[in-house]
């Protein structure tokens, strides 16, 4: 078997050269996988899955947002919406304060807010939520969303609208399913 010029230059056989290449590859990949793990953890080191909430219904599925809008009855749509919103939602849109909501199936939601210049999400505000439906005043189109019950109003408006594309709209912020820790170190 002919030795490569690299192996000859270092006085190694072909088997040893392969070992060196594997060692170099591992030396590069292990820190990358560690970084991916670190990014998938929260600031206190717990895996993000612990913050995700129950993202699925009892049969293991998450309703699609379009299922909500295509449900045969309003009651069925509200039940689908209750299953759909449970989980962690984040918004890190440029030009707006960042928002994270952890919606729990016990009727509570943890609301986090931070500016991009912050070092982390900080402490949450806990609120009660339910699903409500209203119609847009200009088109009459029905929409569903989270109503935050802790509002000072007797009839609080819907706070986060469930969009048919699977996102939530909260003021000028589009929330996507999943946890994020976008803060620079």
C-alpha positions as CSV (number, residue, x, y, z in Angstrom):
1,X,0.0,0.0,0.0
2,X,1.4,3.4,-1.0
3,X,1.7,6.0,1.7
4,X,0.4,9.5,1.1
5,X,2.9,12.4,1.0
6,X,1.3,13.8,4.2
7,X,1.8,10.5,6.0
8,X,5.4,10.2,4.7
9,X,6.2,13.8,5.7
10,X,5.1,13.1,9.3
11,X,6.6,9.6,9.3
12,X,3.2,7.9,9.7
13,X,1.6,5.0,7.9
14,X,-1.8,5.2,6.2
15,X,-3.6,3.8,9.3
16,X,-2.1,6.4,11.6
17,X,-3.0,9.2,9.1
18,X,-6.6,8.1,9.2
19,X,-6.5,8.1,13.0
20,X,-5.2,11.7,13.0
21,X,-7.9,12.8,10.6
22,X,-10.6,11.2,12.8
23,X,-9.1,12.9,15.9
24,X,-9.1,16.3,14.2
25,X,-12.7,15.8,13.0
26,X,-13.8,14.9,16.6
27,X,-11.9,17.8,18.0
28,X,-13.9,20.1,15.7
29,X,-17.3,18.3,16.1
30,X,-17.4,17.9,19.9
31,X,-17.3,21.7,20.6
32,X,-19.9,22.2,17.9
33,X,-22.3,19.6,19.4
34,X,-21.6,21.2,22.8
35,X,-22.5,24.6,21.5
36,X,-25.7,23.2,19.9
37,X,-26.6,21.6,23.3
38,X,-25.8,24.8,25.1
39,X,-28.0,26.8,22.7
40,X,-30.8,24.3,23.3
41,X,-30.6,24.9,27.1
42,X,-32.1,27.7,29.0
43,X,-30.0,30.1,31.2
44,X,-30.4,27.9,34.2
45,X,-29.1,24.9,32.3
46,X,-32.4,23.0,32.0
47,X,-33.2,21.6,28.6
48,X,-35.7,23.7,26.7
49,X,-38.2,20.8,26.6
50,X,-38.9,21.5,30.2
51,X,-40.1,25.0,29.2
52,X,-42.1,23.9,26.2
53,X,-45.2,23.0,28.1
54,X,-47.5,20.3,26.7
55,X,-47.4,21.0,23.0
56,X,-49.6,18.0,22.1
57,X,-53.1,16.8,22.7
58,X,-53.7,13.5,24.5
59,X,-53.4,11.6,21.3
60,X,-50.0,13.1,20.7
61,X,-50.9,15.6,17.9
62,X,-50.9,19.3,17.7
63,X,-53.8,20.7,15.9
64,X,-52.9,22.7,12.8
65,X,-54.1,26.4,12.9
66,X,-56.1,25.8,9.7
67,X,-58.0,23.1,11.5
68,X,-59.2,25.7,14.0
69,X,-60.6,27.9,11.2
70,X,-62.1,24.9,9.3
71,X,-63.8,23.3,12.3
72,X,-67.5,22.5,11.8
73,X,-68.6,24.4,14.9
74,X,-67.4,27.3,17.0
75,X,-67.2,25.1,20.1
76,X,-64.9,22.6,18.2
77,X,-62.8,25.4,17.0
78,X,-62.3,26.7,20.5
79,X,-61.3,23.3,21.8
80,X,-58.8,22.9,19.0
81,X,-57.4,26.4,19.7
82,X,-57.0,25.5,23.4
83,X,-54.8,22.6,22.3
84,X,-53.0,24.6,19.7
85,X,-51.8,27.4,21.9
86,X,-50.3,25.3,24.7
87,X,-46.5,25.5,24.5
88,X,-43.7,28.0,24.3
89,X,-43.9,30.9,21.8
90,X,-41.3,33.5,21.1
91,X,-41.0,36.7,19.1
92,X,-37.6,38.2,18.4
93,X,-38.6,40.5,15.5
94,X,-36.2,43.3,14.7
95,X,-37.5,46.6,15.8
96,X,-39.8,45.4,18.5
97,X,-39.2,44.3,22.2
98,X,-38.8,40.6,22.4
99,X,-41.5,38.5,23.9
100,X,-41.8,34.9,25.1
101,X,-45.0,33.2,26.3
102,X,-45.2,29.9,28.0
103,X,-48.8,28.9,27.7
104,X,-49.8,26.1,30.1
105,X,-52.8,23.8,29.8
106,X,-53.8,24.7,33.4
107,X,-55.0,28.1,32.2
108,X,-51.9,30.1,33.1
109,X,-49.4,31.8,30.9
110,X,-45.9,33.1,31.8
111,X,-45.2,36.3,29.9
112,X,-41.6,37.4,29.4
113,X,-40.5,40.6,27.8
114,X,-37.0,41.9,27.1
115,X,-35.2,44.4,24.9
116,X,-32.6,43.0,22.5
117,X,-29.9,44.8,24.7
118,X,-30.8,42.7,27.7
119,X,-28.9,39.7,29.0
120,X,-31.8,37.3,29.4
121,X,-35.6,37.0,29.6
122,X,-35.8,38.1,33.3
123,X,-38.7,37.2,35.5
124,X,-42.1,36.4,34.0
125,X,-45.5,37.8,34.8
126,X,-48.1,35.1,35.3
127,X,-51.6,35.6,33.9
128,X,-54.7,33.6,33.4
129,X,-55.9,32.8,29.8
130,X,-58.7,31.4,27.9
131,X,-59.7,31.2,24.2
132,X,-62.1,33.6,22.7
133,X,-63.4,34.4,19.3
134,X,-64.3,37.7,17.7
135,X,-64.8,39.1,14.2
136,X,-62.7,41.7,12.4
137,X,-64.8,44.9,12.2
138,X,-63.8,45.7,8.6
139,X,-64.3,42.2,7.0
140,X,-66.5,40.3,9.4
141,X,-64.0,37.4,9.3
142,X,-63.9,35.4,12.5
143,X,-60.7,34.9,14.4
144,X,-59.6,33.1,17.5
145,X,-57.0,34.0,20.1
146,X,-55.8,34.1,23.7
147,X,-57.7,36.4,26.0
148,X,-55.7,37.4,29.1
149,X,-58.2,37.3,31.9
150,X,-56.1,39.4,34.3
151,X,-56.8,42.6,32.3
152,X,-58.3,45.5,34.2
153,X,-61.2,45.6,31.7
154,X,-64.4,43.7,32.4
155,X,-64.4,42.4,28.8
156,X,-60.7,42.2,27.9
157,X,-59.9,42.1,24.2
158,X,-58.1,39.2,22.6
159,X,-54.4,39.6,23.3
160,X,-52.8,37.1,20.9
161,X,-54.5,36.2,17.7
162,X,-54.1,32.7,16.2
163,X,-53.1,33.2,12.6
164,X,-53.9,30.6,10.0
165,X,-50.1,30.3,9.2
166,X,-49.6,28.8,12.6
167,X,-48.2,31.9,14.4
168,X,-49.6,34.1,17.1
169,X,-50.0,37.9,16.5
170,X,-49.4,40.0,19.7
171,X,-49.5,43.7,18.9
172,X,-46.8,44.3,16.4
173,X,-45.0,41.0,17.2
174,X,-45.3,37.6,15.5
175,X,-44.8,34.8,17.9
176,X,-43.4,31.4,16.6
177,X,-43.8,28.1,18.4
178,X,-40.6,27.2,20.2
179,X,-38.2,28.5,22.8
180,X,-35.4,30.9,22.0
181,X,-32.5,32.5,23.8
182,X,-31.4,35.1,21.3
183,X,-29.3,37.2,23.7
184,X,-25.7,37.7,22.8
185,X,-23.1,36.6,25.3
